Amino acid sequence: MALPAGLRPTKVLAVHLNYRSRAEQRGRLPSEPSYFLKPPSSISDGGPVERPRGAELLAYEGEIAVILGARVRAASVADAQAAIGWYAPANDFGVHDFRWADRGSNVLSKGHDGYTPMGPAVAADDVDPATLRLRTRVNGEVVQDAATDELLFGFAELIADLSRFMTLERGDVILTGTPAGTGVVTPGDVVEVELAGLGSSVRSTVVEAERELAAHGAMPRATAAARAFATGVNTPRPVTLSTDADAALRRVSTATLTVQLAKRGVANTFLGGLRPTRPDLRMVGYAHTLRYAALREDVRDARKGSEDAQKLAVETVSPGDVLIMEARGELGAGTIGDILAARVLARGGAGIVTDGGVRDTPGVANLAIPTYFQTPNAASLWLRHIPLDVDVPITCAGTLVMPGDVIVGDAEGVVVLPAALAEEIAHDAVEQEEREAWALERVQAGESIRGIYPIADERRAEYERWHATRNKEQS
């Protein structure tokens, strides 16, 4: 049995972030715990766990469940500890294809029947909570392994906190958080969560739902943002630049890059009308996109207060990413300010680009991260925008940007390099600028541009000698 005989919980409460490894993976260490509710009908003894038809992102989260052995209200930490009756291994399953519709509640993603399988309860008097160890296996392979010394908030602290506002009844369950190592499972996978060394575990087999999901409400949507949350990583980049190509793109001008793109039949790649906060900084990175939609008050009000797409985009920045935003050229509000810009920098972001406004521009300009924008505007984004999608194709300053495209910025502006072309363009751009340096030198010496810009065949040998000498001097 998942619960001791005769116990019927009135509620299941779950902690969002409580293991240091998981919090660091998510990029934030909370200063206080936060929670969501799951229905008691989600509790099971294990067995089949259904993935709805049309869904892709069913994820496991091994957790230690605390089961109340006494009724508490406004408990001290000491009283809360005494009220713990049992511990049990549990799995906080969630199907993240429905996160888009939850608005932070987790009801649609985590409230399904059977989505809280729990193993046999172990009496609290028989164990030292400081020595409990959680271990999760998928198909026999250990994927999570963490002790309670990694908890940010202790079991009794959670109970005392919650009991400030609600009565916790005997049998109520608290899921105390999951460590790093969560992931997506598919039909046929077997997930086992155990309290190591205590002989208590729960085993679940993922199965595909037998029936199609009735279309009465939200349907599964495996967005890039949901995939990033479920797996802990962003969508893989389509390319990764070589060291030489990266170095080359930090040398050449955006003007040179537009020429190279035009030679390959790609013309509309320069983001017009943007200014840099730091003309002294170069920017090279990979597009991590964020799309803002036009304001509609009912949609805005439904989304405010939850982890909206803007915050998700910031918290899923990977080292080397350029956070690039579609704001429809709207100048009536900001799209990012100094605090979130600092967060992008702290996560290793390579730059920020928006075709809208930026708030706190003096503060943003003080950060060592290149930022490109149209205009300063102190107004909140929620006056004109709704953050809607992360890592989807966007149009920024009139230019199509695909997630993973290579974004290059200099004092003149920003250019988008299609991922598949970026490597060869980088090398050819260096060669082009070498030829242009020779041409400029000849023009400054008084020569006509004829035969040198562009270079004529009869001057090519002269250029090659100059080029060889220049490389020798530079080496």
N, C-alpha and C positions, 0 to 999 in steps of 0.2 A: 504494500500500500504506500502511496505517495505521502499520506498524512497519517498520524496515529489514529487509531480507531475512535470514532465518535467526533472528530474535529471537522468542522465545516467553516472554512474561512469566509469572512464577510467581504474581504478585499485582498488583492495582491498588489503591492506597491513595489516599484522598481526604481533603482538609482541610475541616473544617466551615466555619469563618469565617476568611478571610485577606485580604479587601479592606476597607479602611476604610469605603468607602461602604456596603457590604453589612452590615458589623458595626453601623454606626450606624443603618441601617434596621431591623435586628433589635433595636436597643436595648442592645447590650452589646459592649464592646471586650475580647476575651479577652486574658488576660495570657500565655497559652501556647497553642500549637496543639493541636487535638484532631482525631481521624481516624475514618474508617470504611473498611471494605473492600468492594470490588466484585469479582466474579469475572472472570477473564480472558476468559470467554466473552461478557462484555458489550461487548468491543472490536469495532468494525467499521470499515469504510472509509467509512461513510456509507450513504446510500440510505434505504429505508423504516425507519421507527421505529413500532412497533405500540403503539397505545393499547388496552388490554384492553377488551373489551365490558363495559359497565356502569360504566366509569370516566369521570371528567370532568376530573381535575386533573393531566394530563400537563404537566410544566413543563420548560423548557430552562434550562441553566446553562452559558454559555460559559466555558471554562477554558483555561489554558495547561498542557499535559501535559509533565512532565519525564520523560525516559526514561533509565534508568541505562545507562551504557556500560561499567561495571565493577562487580565484586562488592565490597560494602563491609560492614564490621561495626565498630561502635564508632569511627566516623570522626570526625575533627576537621572543623570547618567548611571549612577549606582543602582537606582530602582529599575532602570531600563535593562541593565545587565541581568538583574535578578529575574526579570520577566521573560527572558529567553528560555523557551522550553526545549527546543530541538534545533538541530542543523540538518540540512539535506543538500545533496547535489541537485542542481536544476539546470535547465537549458531555456534561455530566454529567446526562443525562435522569433524571427521577424521576416516578413516578405516585403522587401524594400521597394518593390515595384509600386507600392501604395503610399510611400512616404509623401509623394507630391500632394496627396489629398488629405493628409493627416493634420496639417497645420500645427505640428508639434505634439499632438495628442498621442500618437502611436496606436490608436484604436484599430484602424484598418490594417496597419502593418503588423501589429503584434497581439491583437486581441482575439485571434482565431481559437476555436476549440482545439485543445491539445497542444497549444503553442507554449505551454509551460510544463513540460515533463519533469517530474521530480522523483528522486530515488528514495529509498527507505530513510526515515528520519532517525537521527542519532541523538540520544538524550544529551542535553547541554551539560548535565552534571558529570557525564562520562568523558568529556573532552576539554582540553584547554584551547579556547578560541584563538589564542596567539600562535598555536602550532598547526592550525588547519591548513591543508594544502589542496588546492583545486587543480584537477587535471582533466583535459578534454582530448579525446581521440576521434579522428575521422578515418574510418576504414582501417582502424588499428594503429594509425600513426598519431603520435602525440603532437597536438597543434597549440595547446594552451597548457601552461604549467606555472602556477604562481602561488605563493604563500601569502598569508594575511598580513605579513609585515609590509606588503606593497600597497595596502589599502590607504587611501587618503582620509577616509572617515570610518571610524570603527563601528562595529555592530550596535553597541549600546548608544553611541552618539547619534546614529541614524534614528533609532527608536525614540530617544529623547527629543530629537528635533521634530519628528512627525507628531509626537504626542502633544506638542504645544498647541496644535490646531485641530486634532481629531482624536477620537477614542479608538484605540487599537484593541481589538477583541482577541480573546484566546483563540488560537488557530489561524489568525491573520498571518500572511506570508510577506516577507520583505526579500526581494531579490537584490543582492548587495553589490551588484556591478560585475563587469567582466574584464579580464585582463586582455592584453594584446594577443593577437593570434586568431581572432574571429575570421570567418570567411563564408563563402557561398557554397552550398551543397546542392546536389541534383538528385533526382529519383534514382534509388538504388544505393545511395550513400548511407552509411551507418555511423551515427554520432553517439559517443558514450561520454558521459560526464561522471567523475567520481570524486569523492572525498578520499584522498590518498591515505591508505593505511587503515581505513575504518570499515572496509568491507561494504560500503554503500555506493552504489552507482545507478545511473539510469541510462537506458539504451533506446535510441530512436532510429527508425528506418524511414528515410524520405520516400514518399510515394507521390505519383501524379494523381490529382483529384479525378475521380471517376466521371464526374459530370462537368459540363461547361459552366462557367460562372454566370449567373443571371445578371443581366445588364440593368439593374435597378439604380446603380450609382456609379461610383468611380471604378474604372477598369485598370488593369495593370499597365504601368508605363515605366519601362526600364530606361530611365534617363541616364545621361552620363553622370549627373550629380548623385543619383541613387546608386549607381554602380560604384562610384568612388566611395560613398559612405559604407556600402555593404562590404566592399573588399579592403577598404583602408588605403587604396591607391587610386590615383587618377587614371583616366584612359591612357594606355601606353602611347608614347609619342610615335608618329609614323617614321621619323628619322632622328638620328642623333648625329650632330656634326662631328667630324674629325677635329682633332686639336688644331691642325693646320688651317682648316676651313674656318673654325671659330676665330682664330687669330687674324685671318685675312679679313673677315667681316668687321673686325674691330679697327681695321686700318682704312678700308675703302669708304668712299662717300656714298650717301644714298643716291646722289645723282648718277654715279657710275653704275650702281646696281639697277637703276631704272633703264639704263642703256642696255645692260646685259639681258634684262627681262624682255625688252622690246625686240631684241634679236631673236628671242625664242617665241615671239608671237604673243607675249603677255604684256598688255599695255597699261591696264588700270590697277596700279599697285602702290602708288604714292598717296598717303593719307593727307589730303590738302587741308590747309587752314589750322593746323595744330602748332602750338608753341611749346618749347621745353621749359621746365622749371630750372633745369641745370644744363645749360648749353655746353658746359665743360665735361659732361659725362657722356660716354658712348653707351649704347644699349644693343645687346644681342641676346636673344632668348627665344623661347617657344611659346606660341599663342595659347593662353589659357583664357577662354572667352567667357564673357558675361553679357547677357542680353537684357536691356531694360525695355519694357513696354510702356506705352502711354498710360497716363493715370486714368483709372476708373475707380471711383471711391469705394464701391462695394467690394471690389477685389482687393484694393489696398487695405481696407479695414479687416478683411478676413486673414490677411497675411501678416500684418504688423504684430510684433510680439513673439513670433516664432523665429526659428533660424531661417531667415529669408535667403534668397539666392545670392544676394550680395555678400552676406556673411559666410555662406557656404563656399562661395568662390574664393574669398580671402583665406579661409581655413583649409582649403585644398590646394593652395599654391605649393608647387614643388620647386626645389632649387633649380634656377635657370628659367623659370616661367616668366612670361610677360603677361600680366593681367590686362587684357584688352577688352574694352567695353563698347557696346553699341548703345548709344543714347539718342539716336535719331537726329543728331545735331541740335538737340534741345538745349537752349542756353539759359532757361529760366530757373535752373536748380543745379546744385552740385551732384556729382555722382560718387565721389569719394573724398574723405578728409584726411587730416594728418594722422589720426589714431589708426585707421585701417591701413593707410599707406605705410605706417611704421610696422604694422603687422605683416604686410606683404614683404617688406624688407627683412624682417626677423625670420621669416620662413624661407629666405633665400631667393626671393623674387628678383628678376633681372630688370624689371621696369613696369611702368603703369602707363596705359594709353586709354584715353577716352575722347570721343567726339562731342562731349558735352562739357559741363562746368566742373570745376574742382573747388571744394571748400578748404578753408584754412591754408590758402596758398603760401603764405609766409612760412608756416610750419612745414608744409610739404617740401618747399624749396630748401629747407635746412636739412632734409634727409638725403642720405647718400644713395638715392635711387632715382634714376631718370624718369620723369613723369611728363607726359605730353597731353595737352588739353586745349580747348578752344577759348575758354574765358573763366576768370574767377567768379564764383557765385557762392555766397554764404548760405543760401537757402537750402533746406533739407530736400533730399532727393524725393521724398514722399509727396512733395507738392506737385511734381510733374511726372514722376516715374514709378513704375513697379518693377523691382528686380524679379526676373521671370525664369531664366534658363542659364545653366552653366555648361560649358564645353559643348556648345552647339555652333553651327555656322552662323556668323553674324556679318552685318555690314557696318563698318566703322569708317566714318568720314568718306562715304561713297565707295569703299573698297570691300570686296568680299574677303573675309578672313575665316579660314578653316582651323579648327583646333589642331595644334601641332605645327602650323606654319611657322617659319622662322621670321622673327620680327627684328628689324635693324633700325636704330635711330641715331642721328647725329644732331648737330646744332641746326641743321636745315629742316629736319623733320623725320618722318617715319615711313619706311617702305616694307611691304609684305613680300616675302619670298616663298613661293610654293614649296612645301617640304621636299618634294621629289627633285626639285631643281637646285636647291640651296647649295649643295656641296660643289657642283660644277660651276655654278655662278660665282661662288666665292673665289675659286682659283682663277677663273677668267677675268674677274674684276680686278684682281691684283695686276695681272698682265696688262690690262687696259690702262690702269693708272700709271704703270711704268712708262708706257708709250706716251701718255699725256704729259708726264714729267719731262721727258726728253723734248717733246714739242714745245712746252712752255719755255724750257731753257733756250731753245733755238729762237723762239719769237722774242724773248727778252734780249737776245744777242743781236736783234735787228732783222732777222729773216722774215720773209713772207710766210703765211700759213700754207701756201701752195706746196704740196709734196710732203708736208710734215704733219698736217692735221686735216684729213687722215693721212697716214703715212703712205707714201708711194713705194712701189716695188724697188725703184732705184735707190731709195734712201734706207731700205731695210737693213742692209749690211752695216751701214753706219750706225743705225740704232742698236743693232746687236752688239757691236763693239762697245758702244757707250754703256749698254746694259751690263755687259760682262765686267767692265771696269768698275761700274757703280756697285755691283754685287760684291766684288773683291774688296773694295774699300769699306763697305758696310760690315763685312764679315771680319 
